[in-house]
Amino acid sequence: MKKLVIIYMVFAGLFSSIQLAKASVQPKLKTEDVSSIQANRIYGGARLFKESDGYEEVIISKVVKWINTSNPSEVPTEFELNKTPVSNLKIRMKNGDIAVIEPAYNCIFENQKKTCTIADGEVIYTQNNIRVRLKSLELYDWLLVGWKYESIGVPKEELLEETLYTRYFTYLDKTYSDFIMCPKIDKIERINGDTRRHIVHASALNYGAHHGDVPYDRIHITLTDTPENGVEINKVTIEKGISGKESRIQCRREN
């Protein structure tokens, strides 16, 4: 009997070591692999963020970045409350996999009683039965309440930029017809303080590179907009092969 116990303890130790080794692996996701993120609270509703929505894709990218830049916690993942978490995120992958993020808990035993409190700034990430405890204040805050305050649809400022760019785009030569992606009004200056006359600096990416095979090119446009002369294009330059980070910033997917 004693031998059986020893064998069991050896195998249990080996299995625990394997699980702990797996759990120490840092999750690495790609935004393009995520189909949606479903946020749920026991009290407070739910919300679905879909990759197919251009604005919500930016939100998904932000959450993925927090996951990838989080730090593994030294506290064992089994220290968690054995009941439905107050909030969770379900990340559905395009290949059918589902990852779940929920708050982490710290538990202590006193007088044969288990008491658990939520661990500030820490979450449990579970995928394919592997559980990882992570430190990320941004991800923790968004998991609990942040998702509820995300704008519904594109922010007003972004819509205004798109409207202005669309107006000015019609004055460009057809040579630049491909530069319609992620338009931005980079800067507006009044001419001699006049609120009716402006110098506008705008930019956008070429749509033809959106498949990711080649780097984006970026157009820079400088123009004047006045009541007497209307829109006049003053300068157009093309910035060839910008970096991935610059293209993400242009598309408001990175600060």
C-alpha positions in Angstrom: 0.0 0.0 0.0 2.8 2.4 0.9 4.5 1.7 -2.5 1.3 2.6 -4.3 1.0 5.9 -2.3 4.7 6.7 -3.2 4.1 6.0 -6.9 0.9 8.1 -6.9 2.8 11.0 -5.2 5.6 10.8 -7.8 3.2 10.8 -10.7 1.2 13.6 -9.1 4.3 15.6 -8.7 5.4 15.1 -12.3 1.9 16.0 -13.6 1.9 19.2 -11.4 5.3 20.2 -12.6 4.2 19.7 -16.2 1.0 21.8 -15.6 3.1 24.5 -13.8 5.5 24.6 -16.7 2.7 25.0 -19.2 1.1 27.6 -17.0 4.3 29.7 -17.0 4.1 30.1 -20.8 3.2 33.7 -21.7 0.1 33.9 -24.0 0.8 35.4 -27.4 -2.2 36.2 -29.6 -2.6 37.9 -32.9 -5.4 40.3 -33.5 -6.1 38.8 -36.9 -6.7 35.4 -35.3 -9.5 36.7 -33.0 -13.1 36.6 -34.2 -14.7 38.3 -31.2 -14.5 39.2 -27.5 -17.6 38.7 -25.3 -17.6 40.7 -22.0 -20.0 39.5 -19.3 -20.8 40.6 -15.7 -23.0 38.8 -13.2 -24.7 42.1 -12.5 -24.3 44.6 -15.3 -25.0 43.1 -18.7 -22.8 41.9 -21.5 -21.3 43.2 -24.7 -19.9 41.6 -27.9 -16.9 43.2 -29.8 -16.6 41.8 -33.3 -13.5 41.7 -35.5 -15.7 42.4 -38.5 -16.6 45.9 -37.2 -13.8 48.3 -38.1 -14.0 50.3 -34.8 -14.4 47.3 -32.6 -11.4 45.7 -34.2 -9.3 48.5 -32.8 -10.7 47.6 -29.3 -9.9 43.9 -29.8 -6.4 44.9 -30.8 -6.0 46.9 -27.6 -7.0 43.9 -25.4 -4.7 41.5 -27.3 -1.8 43.9 -26.8 -2.5 44.0 -23.0 -2.6 40.2 -22.9 0.7 39.9 -24.8 2.5 42.5 -22.7 1.2 41.3 -19.3 3.6 39.6 -16.8 3.2 36.1 -15.4 2.3 36.2 -11.7 4.3 34.2 -9.1 1.2 33.3 -7.2 -0.2 29.8 -8.1 -3.2 29.9 -10.4 -5.2 27.5 -8.2 -5.6 30.4 -5.6 -9.0 31.4 -7.0 -12.6 31.5 -5.8 -14.7 28.4 -6.5 -17.8 30.2 -7.8 -18.9 32.2 -10.9 -16.5 35.2 -11.3 -18.0 38.7 -11.1 -16.8 39.3 -14.7 -15.2 37.4 -17.5 -14.1 37.8 -21.1 -14.6 35.1 -23.7 -12.2 35.4 -26.6 -13.3 33.4 -29.6 -10.6 32.5 -32.2 -11.3 32.1 -35.9 -10.1 28.5 -35.6 -12.9 27.7 -33.1 -10.7 27.9 -29.9 -12.0 29.9 -27.0 -9.9 31.6 -24.3 -11.4 32.9 -21.1 -10.1 35.7 -18.8 -11.5 36.2 -15.3 -10.3 37.9 -12.1 -7.7 36.2 -10.0 -8.2 35.7 -6.3 -6.0 35.4 -3.2 -7.2 32.9 -0.7 -6.1 32.2 2.9 -7.1 29.5 5.3 -7.9 30.5 8.9 -9.7 28.3 11.5 -10.5 25.7 8.8 -12.2 28.4 6.8 -11.2 29.6 3.3 -11.4 33.3 2.6 -10.8 34.7 -0.9 -10.4 38.3 -2.0 -10.0 39.6 -5.5 -6.3 40.2 -6.5 -5.9 43.8 -7.7 -4.4 44.0 -11.1 -4.3 40.2 -11.8 -6.3 37.9 -14.0 -6.5 34.2 -14.9 -6.1 33.4 -18.6 -7.4 30.0 -19.7 -7.0 28.3 -23.1 -6.9 24.7 -24.0 -7.2 23.7 -20.3 -4.0 25.6 -19.5 -4.4 28.3 -16.8 -2.0 31.3 -16.5 -2.1 33.9 -13.9 -1.1 37.3 -15.3 -0.4 40.8 -14.0 -1.9 43.6 -16.1 -3.6 46.6 -14.5 -5.1 47.7 -17.8 -6.5 44.3 -18.6 -7.8 43.9 -15.1 -9.6 47.3 -15.1 -11.1 46.6 -18.6 -12.3 43.2 -17.5 -14.1 44.6 -14.5 -15.7 47.8 -15.9 -13.7 49.3 -18.8 -15.5 47.5 -21.6 -18.8 49.1 -20.4 -17.5 52.6 -21.3 -16.2 51.9 -24.8 -17.9 54.1 -27.3 -20.7 52.6 -29.3 -19.5 53.0 -32.9 -16.8 55.3 -34.2 -16.1 58.4 -32.0 -17.4 61.7 -33.2 -13.9 63.1 -33.7 -13.0 60.3 -36.0 -16.2 60.7 -38.0 -15.5 64.4 -38.5 -12.0 63.6 -39.7 -13.3 61.1 -42.2 -15.9 63.6 -43.4 -13.4 66.4 -44.0 -10.9 64.0 -45.7 -13.7 62.8 -48.0 -14.5 66.4 -49.0 -10.8 67.2 -49.7 -10.1 63.8 -51.4 -12.3 64.8 -54.3 -9.8 67.6 -55.2 -6.9 65.2 -55.6 -5.7 63.9 -59.0 -6.9 60.4 -59.8 -3.3 59.3 -59.5 -3.9 59.1 -55.7 -7.3 57.3 -55.8 -6.0 54.4 -53.8 -5.2 56.5 -50.7 -8.5 56.1 -48.9 -7.6 54.0 -45.8 -7.4 55.3 -42.3 -7.8 59.0 -43.2 -6.7 61.6 -40.6 -6.7 65.3 -40.3 -3.3 65.8 -38.7 -3.4 69.5 -38.2 -5.6 72.5 -38.9 -4.4 76.1 -38.7 -6.4 79.3 -39.0 -5.1 81.7 -41.6 -4.3 85.0 -39.8 -6.7 84.0 -37.1 -9.7 83.9 -39.4 -12.2 81.2 -38.4 -13.4 80.9 -42.0 -10.0 80.3 -43.6 -7.7 77.3 -42.8 -4.6 75.5 -43.8 -5.2 71.7 -43.5 -2.7 68.9 -43.2 -4.2 65.5 -44.0 -2.9 61.9 -44.5 -4.1 58.4 -45.4 -2.8 55.0 -46.4 -3.1 53.2 -49.7 -5.9 50.6 -49.6 -4.1 48.3 -52.0 -1.7 47.2 -49.2 -4.4 46.2 -46.7 -3.8 42.5 -47.4 -0.5 42.8 -45.6 1.7 41.5 -48.4 3.6 44.7 -48.6 4.1 47.8 -46.3 1.7 50.6 -46.6 2.5 53.9 -48.3 1.1 57.1 -46.8 0.0 60.2 -48.5 0.5 63.7 -46.9 -1.7 66.5 -48.2 -1.4 70.2 -47.4 -4.2 72.5 -48.6 -6.0 75.7 -48.0 -9.7 76.1 -47.6 -11.1 79.6 -47.9 -14.5 81.1 -48.9 -13.2 83.1 -51.8 -11.0 80.3 -53.4 -12.5 77.1 -52.0 -10.2 74.1 -51.6 -6.7 74.5 -53.1 -4.2 71.6 -53.0 -0.8 73.1 -52.1 1.4 70.0 -51.6 1.2 66.3 -52.0 3.9 63.8 -50.9 4.0 60.1 -50.7 5.8 58.4 -47.8 6.8 54.9 -49.1 6.8 51.7 -47.1 6.0 53.0 -43.6 6.6 50.7 -40.6 4.0 48.5 -39.1 3.9 50.6 -36.0 3.3 53.8 -38.0 0.5 52.2 -40.0 -1.2 51.0 -36.7 -0.9 54.6 -35.3 -2.4 55.9 -38.5 -5.3 53.6 -38.1 -5.7 54.4 -34.4 -4.7 50.9 -33.3 -1.7 52.0 -31.3 -0.6 55.2 -29.5 
